[in-house]
Amino acid sequence: MTTSNNESSRKLTANVKAAGCAAKISSIELKQVLSSIPRTQCPELLTSLDNFEDAAVYKITEDIAIIETVDFFPPVVDDPFLFGRIAAVNALSDIYAMGGKPVIALNVLCFPTCDYPLSVVEEILKGGQAACAEAGVTVAGGHSIQGPEPVFGLSVTGIINPKSVLTNGGAKDGDVLLLTKPLGTGVMLLGLKGSALSDLEHKQLLDSLTLLNKRALEIAKKYNVNAATDITGFGLIGHTTEMALASGLAAYLYIDDLPFFPGAIALASQGFVPAGAYGNRKTFSSYVINLEDIDVALQDLLFDPQTSGGLMFSLQEEPAMRLLAELSAAGLTASIIGGFVKGKAGQIEVKK
């Protein structure tokens, strides 16, 4: 993993109010705003604002559709190259979550050029371009403005066969949920900012944040995946709730099977919990039953806003077990964490 050489001298996170996907507007506020926005009536548009899909899909021909997404956020680390790479990996993930192949991207940059040397901007862009190059994506330009704190991300276009689109609304009764990547990035990033991580925990966190979801999708496409999303700013509970609502099903999660980063539970117990977790709790806790039966630190981690999180696939148990084995054989984190059943749409039962 490449980084720039002067991370410690560039405190990109020093004055950031919320880092990474923790800076997202809350789901409650977003739904309130979007409720008054007229819906586009277009037969070629294969996705809807109502289900909070990861990206928009527009049908061009019977065999070709384009996937459009844009994602950006304030710094999660002080190293500008790493920040650029993480932001790009996070943005590209939306295309993978829809089952697509990203092909072209534009940089989206807000930066206080009076506060940092321009070399910092160069490193951010280089980090983003490095992630795109690894993904086989062409960076074709972008747009930049002045602002009070650094913000970086990408607008990404992908391609897919319209018949192969994965949405968050296709889960079936009896499906299990398979998650790639560990959970707890919001807590871990706060711990990193507070110098509370060991060297190993630091490495494990950065390895996950900078890992493309490309290979996980390539493997998953061999199996009969019914629905997919990526776990980002609304946390595991938020994105599971959205999938359950969109699919008209109830869900369950096994708390003991959730793949938290080593050290995440201890950090949450010490109070390293981002504000976004409390916003997610306010929005989504009413959908969860048995929440009070688990430790408070684990509750906080369920609502923890994730940055550059993993993909979550919904599929029947037999192919899920084969997918789990192949992902693990490829050296990727993979865990079966729950599933879907008939019941009240959106309800989530947390089981031990």
N, C-alpha and C positions, 0 to 999 in steps of 0.2 A: 504494500500500500504506500503510495507516494504522498508526501506532505511537503509543505513549504518549511523553510528552516527557522523561521522566527515566530513561531506560534505564541510564545510567551510575551513578545513585545507588541502584539496586536490584540488587544482585549476587545474583540468584536462583541462579545456578550456582556460587556460591562454595564451598558446603559439600556439593554434590551428589556422591555417590560415582560414579554413572554417569548420563549424560544421555540422555534420549530412549529410543529402542528398544534402546540398548546396555544398559539396565537390565533387560532381559528375563532370566528364569531360562533357563539353557542348555537346549538341546533334549535333551541326555542326561538331565539331572535331571528335566525335565518328563516325558519318556517313562517314566522309572523310577517316578515318582509315579502317572502315569495308568495304568500297567500293572496296578495293583492296584484300580483303580476299576471297579466293575461298569458295563457298557454298558447304556444305556437301550434297552429293547426297545419301540419305538413306530413303527408303520408310517407315521405322519405326519411323523416326523423324517427328512428327506431327506439329512442329512449325518452324518458319523461322526467321533469323536475320533481314530480310527486314522490318518486321512490328513492330520491337522493342517490342516483347512480354515480359510479366513479368517473364516468366520462360520457360525452354525447356521441351517438352513432348515427351517421347519415348515409343512407343507401344511394349509391351511384348507379350500379347495374345489379342484375340478379346475382352476380358473383363477387361484386366489389362494394365495400362500404368503407368510409373513413371514420376514424375515431378521433375526437378532439378533446383535449383537456388542457387546463392551465393550473399550475400549482407553484406557490412561492411562499417564503416565510423568512422571519428574522434568523440570525445566526444561532446555531446550537453548540458550536465550538468556536474557539478563538483562532484556530488555524484557518486562513482564508481559502486555501486550496481544498482542505477537507470540507469546509462549509459548502463550497461550490459543488463538490462531488456528492455530498449527502443530499443537497437540495435537488440536484438533477436526478439522482437515483429515486428519490421520493416522487418526483413528477412523472418519471417514466413508468412508475409502478401502476398508475391509473390505467395506462394502456394495457399492461399485462393483466390487470384485474378484469378487464373486459374480454380477455382472450386474444388480444390483438398483437400486432407487430409494430412497434414505433419506427418511423422512418425519417422524420424531419422535425427539428425543434428550433424555437426562437428563444433567446435569452430574455428574461424579464428582470430588470435591475433597478432598485432604488438605493441611492448611496449618498452619504454626507461627505462629499469630496473635500470639504474644508477640515474635516476631522482626521482623515487618514490619507496617506500617500496613495497615488494612483496605482502603485505597484500592488496594493492590496486588491484593488478591482481586477487587475490582471490575473492575480492568483485565483480569485473566485471564479473568473471566467474559464481559466485553464482547468480548474477542478471540475466544473460542469462539463467542459468539452471532453475531458478524459473519461468521464462516466458515459457520455454519449458515444464516444468512439468504441468503448468496450461493448456497448449495446448495438453497434452498427447503425447509429443514428447520425444524420448530418445536421450540424448546427449551421443554420443559414443566415443568422443575423439576430436582431432583437430590438429592444427598446429600453432606454434608461432615463431616469429622472433624478433630481436632487431630492433628498428627504432627510428627516431627523435621525433615522437609524437604518442600518443596512438591511436590505431585503433582496433575496435572490430566488429565482426559480426558472421554470421553463413553460412555454406553451408548446405542446407536443401534438403532432399528427401521426396517427397510426392507420394501418389498413387491416381488413379482415373480411372474410366471406360473411355476408349477412346471416347465413344459416348457422354460423359458428359462434355468434356473439354470446358471451357469458354475462348474465345480469345478476343482480342480487335478489331477483324475484322468482327464481326457478327452482328453489329447494322443494324436495318431495318428502312426504311422510315416510319416516324410516331412514332418511339420510343421516349420515354422521358428518360432523364438522372436523376437517383436517386443517391445521394451522402450520404455516411455515414461519420461521424466525421466532426468537424469544420475545416475551412481553416485558414491559416495564421501562421503556426508553425514557418516558417523561421523568420518572423518579430517578433513573440512572443519570440523566443529563443534569438534573439538579445536584445530585451527588458529585458529579464531575466538576460543576461550577464551584461547589463548596470544598473541593479537594478531598472528598471523602471516599474515593475509589482506590482500590489497590491497582497496581500496574496490570495485573491479569484482568481485573474487572474492566479497566479502561480499554484494554485491547479487545476484549470480547464485545464490548459495546460498539467500538468503532468498526470492528469487522462486520457486525450486523448492519449498522447504519449505512455502510458503503457497499453492501452486497446487493447487486441487482436481483430482482425477482424473475429475471429472464429464464434462467435454467429451471426454476421451480415450475413455471408455466409450461415450458417445453415438455417436461416430463408429465405434468398433469393432463395435457391435451391427448395423451395416449389412452386416457380413461374416460369414463362416461360421467363427466362433471356436470351437475345440474345447475349450480349457481356458484358465484364467486364474488369476492370483494377483497379489498386490502384493508388492513387494520391501521388506521391513522388517527386523526385528531379527536374523534368521538370515542375512542377507546374500544376495548373488546366488547363491553356491554352495549355501547351505542351502535356499533356496526352489526352486532348480532341481532339487536332489536330491529334495525332497519331491514335486515335480511328476512327476519321472521315476519314482520309486518308486510313486506312486499310479497312474500310467498304465502301469506294467509295461514301461517302455522305458529305453534308454540315451540320453544326451544329449551334445551337444558345444557348446562355446562358442568363438567366435573372439576371442581376446584383443585383437587389433588393431581390432576393431569395437566394443568396449565403450565407451560414452559417458561417460567419467569427467569430472568437473568440471575445468575448467582449474585447474591448481595442485595437484590431488589427488595425483598421482604424486610430485611434488617433496616435498609435505608428508609423505607416507608414508615416503619415503626419509629424511626428517629425524627420523623416530620419532613422528610424530603419529598413532599407531595406538591406538584404544580397546581396553580390555581385552576387550570383547565379541568383537572380531575373533579373539583368541587362543582364546576359548571356542568360537567357531564353527569355527575350524580344527581344534581337538581333536575336535569332534563329526563334522565332515563331510569332513575331508581324505582319509579312507580310501576315499571314493567317487570321488576325482579321480585320473585318470592324466595323466602328463606335467606335473604341477604343478612339479616341480623344474626344468623346462626354461625357466621364465620368471623374470623378475627378482623378488626378494623383495618389493619395494614393490608390484608388481602382484599377487603372491600375497596380501599383506595386504589389498589393496583388494577382491579376490574374496570375502574373508570379512568385510569391513567391515560392521558392523550399520547398516542404513539406517533413517532416520527420515523419515516422510512420503515414502516412495519411490514410484516409478512402478508402473504396471500392466505385467504381462508376459503377453502373449497367445501361445497356441500355435495355429497354423492353417497350412493348406497354402500353398505358396510364391506361387502366382499371386494369390490374394486378399490375401496379406500384402503384396505389392508395391503393390497398389492402396490398401490401408490405410495403408501407409507414406507414400505420396504425399499422401493426404488429410490425415493428421495433420500432416505437414510444411507443407502449404498452410494449415492452421489455425494455424500458428505454434507447434506443440507439438514438443518433442523426441521423436524416434522413431528407433529403430535396430533393424535385424535383427542379432541377436547370436549366433545358433546354431540348434539344432534338435534333433529327436528321430529315432532310428533303432532298429531291432530290436537287441537286445543284452541284456547283464546289467542288470536293473532297478536304476535309481539310479546307475549308473556315468556319470561325466562325463569326457569327453576335452577338455582345453584345447588348442586349436589356434592356431597363429599365422597 
